[in-house]
Amino acid sequence: MAKKKIILSIMVSVDGYVCAINGSISLLQQYYQEFIPAGTELIYPSDCGAVLLGRKTYEQYPKEVESLLKRGQKLIVASRQNMEALSGVIRIKGDLPLALKKVQAQLKCNIWIAGGPSIINQLTSVNSVDEIRLTTVPVQLGGGKPLFDTDLKAPNVSLTEVQQYGGVTHSVWQKK
């Protein structure tokens, strides 16, 4: 049986931001939809059986959370705070890389990290992400939340694949 992966799949602006200052991803989504051919899906990995979200992302996008659950995805929410969660949502806290490994061993599936930047950086800075799939859209946000915190250690990855769809670039990076 193949090793199950922790996969980060996310949209990012050409200047490195995953959302605007107010947390909105609408401009990224607009450009993504403009350039991606119909029937092509780059953001939602079909090879993942579970999705990891931070508490803020979980609370900010309730419609998307419901959609993921309806699609049969198992939902994992990382939060240090007590929170109200929908039925079937797995909540983890504490040492995120360790807690995620334990949940992955139970679920026996690939896990998609869908956000947010705090969760992403906790995992990438200790090289706990097996694969990074970046969909870079041709827009400069000029500020917001950066994908990677430059004060933390960068992930140790190598580029394995690049595809271009108009102005959108999809790159895949594997952990070394």
C-alpha positions in Angstrom: 0.0 0.0 0.0 1.4 3.4 -1.0 2.3 5.9 1.8 -0.5 8.3 2.4 0.4 12.0 1.9 -0.2 15.3 3.5 -0.9 17.6 0.5 -1.0 21.4 0.4 -3.1 22.5 -2.6 -3.8 26.2 -2.7 -4.2 29.3 -4.9 -1.6 32.0 -4.5 -1.1 35.4 -6.1 2.0 36.1 -8.1 3.2 38.2 -5.2 2.8 35.3 -2.8 -0.5 36.0 -1.0 -3.2 33.5 -0.4 -5.9 36.1 0.5 -6.4 39.8 0.8 -5.9 41.7 4.0 -9.6 41.1 4.9 -9.2 37.4 4.4 -11.1 37.4 1.0 -10.0 35.0 -1.8 -12.6 36.4 -4.3 -10.0 38.1 -6.5 -7.9 34.9 -6.7 -11.1 32.9 -7.5 -12.1 35.4 -10.2 -8.8 35.1 -12.1 -8.7 31.4 -11.5 -12.1 30.9 -13.1 -11.2 33.2 -16.0 -8.2 31.2 -17.0 -8.9 27.6 -16.2 -10.7 25.6 -19.0 -14.1 24.2 -18.1 -13.9 20.8 -16.5 -10.3 21.4 -15.1 -9.9 21.2 -11.4 -6.6 22.2 -9.8 -7.6 23.3 -6.3 -9.6 20.5 -4.9 -7.5 17.3 -4.9 -9.5 14.3 -5.9 -6.9 12.0 -4.3 -7.6 13.2 -0.8 -10.1 11.7 1.6 -9.8 14.3 4.3 -9.4 18.1 4.5 -7.5 20.0 7.2 -8.7 23.5 8.0 -7.8 26.0 10.7 -10.5 27.3 12.9 -10.7 30.7 11.2 -11.0 29.1 7.7 -13.6 26.7 9.1 -15.7 29.6 10.5 -15.2 32.0 7.6 -16.4 29.6 4.8 -19.4 27.7 6.1 -20.9 27.0 2.7 -17.6 25.5 1.5 -17.4 23.4 4.6 -20.9 22.0 4.0 -20.0 21.3 0.4 -16.9 19.3 1.4 -18.9 17.3 3.9 -21.6 16.6 1.2 -18.8 15.4 -1.2 -17.9 12.8 1.5 -14.7 14.5 2.7 -13.7 13.9 6.3 -13.1 17.3 7.9 -10.3 18.0 10.4 -10.2 21.3 12.2 -7.1 22.4 14.0 -7.9 24.8 16.9 -6.4 25.7 20.2 -9.8 27.2 21.2 -13.0 25.4 22.1 -15.3 25.6 19.1 -18.7 24.4 18.0 -18.2 21.9 15.2 -20.6 20.2 12.8 -21.3 16.5 13.3 -18.5 14.3 11.9 -15.8 17.0 12.1 -12.6 15.9 13.8 -11.0 18.5 16.0 -7.3 18.4 16.8 -5.1 20.6 19.0 -1.7 20.7 20.5 1.4 19.7 18.4 -0.1 20.0 15.0 2.3 17.7 13.0 2.0 15.0 15.7 -1.8 15.3 16.0 -2.2 15.2 12.2 0.0 12.0 11.9 -2.2 10.3 14.5 -5.4 11.3 12.6 -4.0 10.2 9.3 -3.0 6.8 10.7 -6.7 6.4 11.8 -8.2 7.7 8.6 -5.7 5.9 6.2 -6.1 8.5 3.5 -4.3 11.5 1.9 -5.1 14.7 3.7 -5.5 18.0 1.9 -4.4 21.1 3.8 -6.8 23.8 2.7 -5.8 26.6 5.0 -5.1 28.9 6.5 -1.6 30.3 6.6 -1.0 29.6 10.3 -1.8 25.9 9.8 0.3 25.8 6.6 3.3 27.3 8.2 3.2 25.1 11.3 3.4 22.1 8.9 5.7 23.4 6.1 8.3 24.8 8.5 9.0 21.4 10.0 8.8 19.6 6.6 5.6 17.7 7.5 4.0 18.3 4.1 4.7 15.6 1.5 3.5 17.6 -1.6 2.8 21.2 -2.3 0.5 22.0 -5.3 0.5 25.7 -6.0 -1.9 27.3 -8.4 -0.5 30.7 -9.1 -2.9 33.2 -10.5 -1.9 36.3 -12.5 -2.9 39.0 -10.0 -1.0 41.0 -7.5 -2.8 41.5 -4.2 -0.1 43.9 -2.9 -0.8 42.7 0.7 -2.7 40.2 2.7 -1.7 36.9 4.2 1.4 35.5 2.6 1.6 31.8 1.8 4.8 31.3 3.7 6.1 33.1 6.8 9.6 34.2 5.8 10.7 34.2 9.5 10.2 30.4 9.6 12.2 27.6 7.9 11.3 27.1 4.3 9.9 23.7 3.2 12.6 21.4 1.7 11.0 20.6 -1.6 11.9 20.1 -5.3 9.8 21.0 -8.3 8.4 17.9 -10.1 5.7 19.3 -12.4 4.6 22.5 -14.1 1.5 23.1 -16.2 0.2 26.4 -17.6 -3.4 27.3 -18.3 -3.4 30.8 -19.9 -2.0 33.0 -17.2 -2.4 30.4 -14.4 0.5 28.3 -13.5 0.1 25.0 -11.6 3.3 23.6 -10.0 3.8 20.5 -7.9 6.6 20.3 -5.4 7.7 17.1 -3.6 9.3 16.9 -0.2 13.0 15.9 -0.4 
